[in-house]
Amino acid sequence: MDVITAQEATEILRGEGMKINPETVRLGILQGQFPWGNIIMDGERVRSCWIYKEPLMRWIEERR
């Protein structure tokens, strides 16, 4: 399982033409808009964020 950071996901998505930042990536996962990651919150703070590269790449491919 290839897990990447929100920053790495942001770079991949920007490479595909999406105007996005790591905070938006994390919020999208948290709100269920991006199905390729998981977030653990500690109150108002993101405690952990896992982004799974293979599902992210499939998600991108489906939208090309």
Backbone as CSV, one residue per row, in Angstrom:
resi,resn,N_x,N_y,N_z,CA_x,CA_y,CA_z,C_x,C_y,C_z
1,MET,0.858,-1.172,0.000,0.000,0.000,0.000,0.906,1.238,0.000
2,ASP,0.735,2.062,-0.992,1.544,3.277,-1.136,0.766,4.455,-0.546
3,VAL,1.220,4.950,0.597,0.575,6.071,1.278,1.419,7.321,1.055
4,ILE,0.765,8.415,0.652,1.464,9.670,0.387,0.906,10.774,1.287
5,THR,1.617,11.888,1.324,1.194,13.030,2.138,0.200,13.900,1.373
6,ALA,-0.451,14.776,2.109,-1.357,15.734,1.467,-0.591,16.626,0.489
7,GLN,0.643,16.967,0.821,1.459,17.786,-0.078,1.764,17.028,-1.369
8,GLU,2.098,15.748,-1.252,2.375,14.950,-2.446,1.117,14.799,-3.302
9,ALA,-0.029,14.576,-2.665,-1.294,14.490,-3.407,-1.591,15.810,-4.110
10,THR,-1.321,16.916,-3.426,-1.524,18.243,-4.012,-0.686,18.405,-5.269
11,GLU,0.570,17.983,-5.214,1.465,18.104,-6.376,0.948,17.267,-7.545
12,ILE,0.465,16.057,-7.255,-0.085,15.201,-8.310,-1.313,15.870,-8.930
13,LEU,-2.213,16.359,-8.095,-3.443,16.993,-8.588,-3.155,18.278,-9.354
14,ARG,-2.194,19.059,-8.897,-1.806,20.270,-9.633,-1.236,19.913,-10.992
15,GLY,-0.490,18.806,-11.048,0.047,18.325,-12.319,-1.039,17.965,-13.310
16,GLU,-2.218,17.665,-12.804,-3.379,17.352,-13.634,-4.224,18.595,-13.918
17,GLY,-3.773,19.761,-13.436,-4.472,21.009,-13.729,-5.442,21.477,-12.659
18,MET,-5.476,20.800,-11.532,-6.406,21.174,-10.470,-5.767,22.234,-9.574
19,LYS,-6.496,23.305,-9.326,-6.008,24.354,-8.422,-6.418,23.955,-7.014
20,ILE,-5.440,23.497,-6.230,-5.740,22.903,-4.929,-4.532,23.073,-4.009
21,ASN,-4.776,22.981,-2.709,-3.684,23.044,-1.731,-3.878,21.909,-0.727
22,PRO,-2.863,21.620,0.110,-2.966,20.500,1.046,-4.153,20.607,2.008
23,GLU,-4.490,21.805,2.436,-5.630,21.969,3.339,-6.925,21.539,2.657
24,THR,-7.096,21.910,1.393,-8.291,21.524,0.648,-8.331,20.013,0.439
25,VAL,-7.182,19.411,0.192,-7.111,17.950,0.076,-7.623,17.306,1.361
26,ARG,-7.106,17.760,2.500,-7.519,17.191,3.791,-9.008,17.430,4.060
27,LEU,-9.494,18.637,3.783,-10.918,18.929,3.992,-11.804,18.089,3.076
28,GLY,-11.383,17.901,1.838,-12.142,17.083,0.901,-12.261,15.638,1.360
29,ILE,-11.172,15.114,1.911,-11.211,13.752,2.452,-12.144,13.716,3.663
30,LEU,-11.981,14.677,4.550,-12.783,14.741,5.772,-14.278,14.838,5.462
31,GLN,-14.635,15.589,4.430,-16.040,15.793,4.065,-16.580,14.697,3.138
32,GLY,-15.745,13.723,2.808,-16.195,12.625,1.959,-16.213,12.930,0.475
33,GLN,-15.616,14.039,0.066,-15.586,14.407,-1.347,-14.478,13.682,-2.105
34,PHE,-13.400,13.351,-1.411,-12.279,12.618,-2.007,-12.216,11.252,-1.328
35,PRO,-12.531,10.180,-2.059,-12.644,8.859,-1.452,-11.333,8.106,-1.309
36,TRP,-10.218,8.767,-1.491,-8.931,8.082,-1.516,-8.060,8.360,-0.294
37,GLY,-8.689,8.700,0.819,-7.904,8.924,2.028,-8.739,8.812,3.284
38,ASN,-8.041,8.855,4.411,-8.679,8.834,5.725,-8.037,9.895,6.603
39,ILE,-8.856,10.474,7.492,-8.410,11.526,8.417,-8.805,11.127,9.830
40,ILE,-7.914,11.365,10.761,-8.243,11.257,12.183,-8.109,12.658,12.762
41,MET,-9.187,13.105,13.399,-9.219,14.445,13.995,-8.981,14.353,15.502
42,ASP,-8.398,15.408,16.032,-8.226,15.584,17.473,-8.845,16.942,17.786
43,GLY,-10.145,16.919,18.053,-10.865,18.184,18.213,-10.971,18.869,16.872
44,GLU,-10.418,20.061,16.780,-10.440,20.834,15.526,-9.204,20.580,14.669
45,ARG,-8.275,19.794,15.159,-6.985,19.599,14.499,-6.909,18.244,13.797
46,VAL,-6.330,18.239,12.592,-6.070,16.979,11.896,-4.914,16.295,12.614
47,ARG,-5.192,15.142,13.144,-4.164,14.376,13.882,-3.341,13.522,12.927
48,SER,-4.032,12.822,12.022,-3.375,11.957,11.041,-4.127,12.017,9.728
49,CYS,-3.389,11.891,8.651,-3.985,11.911,7.312,-3.257,10.880,6.460
50,TRP,-4.019,9.932,5.935,-3.464,8.937,5.031,-4.106,9.110,3.669
51,ILE,-3.289,9.200,2.648,-3.778,9.304,1.273,-3.188,8.131,0.506
52,TYR,-4.059,7.382,-0.128,-3.669,6.162,-0.824,-3.475,6.462,-2.310
53,LYS,-2.234,6.318,-2.749,-1.866,6.766,-4.091,-2.629,6.039,-5.202
54,GLU,-2.763,4.721,-5.110,-3.422,3.979,-6.192,-4.883,4.408,-6.381
55,PRO,-5.688,4.490,-5.318,-7.057,4.993,-5.512,-7.097,6.442,-6.015
56,LEU,-6.144,7.267,-5.577,-6.067,8.644,-6.072,-5.830,8.640,-7.576
57,MET,-4.897,7.825,-8.039,-4.590,7.786,-9.468,-5.770,7.248,-10.281
58,ARG,-6.499,6.264,-9.739,-7.708,5.764,-10.426,-8.770,6.859,-10.493
59,TRP,-8.938,7.601,-9.406,-9.909,8.705,-9.343,-9.592,9.749,-10.409
60,ILE,-8.314,10.074,-10.540,-7.878,11.037,-11.566,-8.187,10.474,-12.957
61,GLU,-7.828,9.224,-13.190,-8.025,8.598,-14.497,-9.494,8.586,-14.899
62,GLU,-10.390,8.364,-13.952,-11.837,8.359,-14.223,-12.353,9.737,-14.645
63,ARG,-11.627,10.779,-14.334,-12.089,12.145,-14.602,-11.378,12.781,-15.795
64,ARG,-10.537,12.066,-16.450,-9.845,12.606,-17.633,-10.752,12.649,-18.827
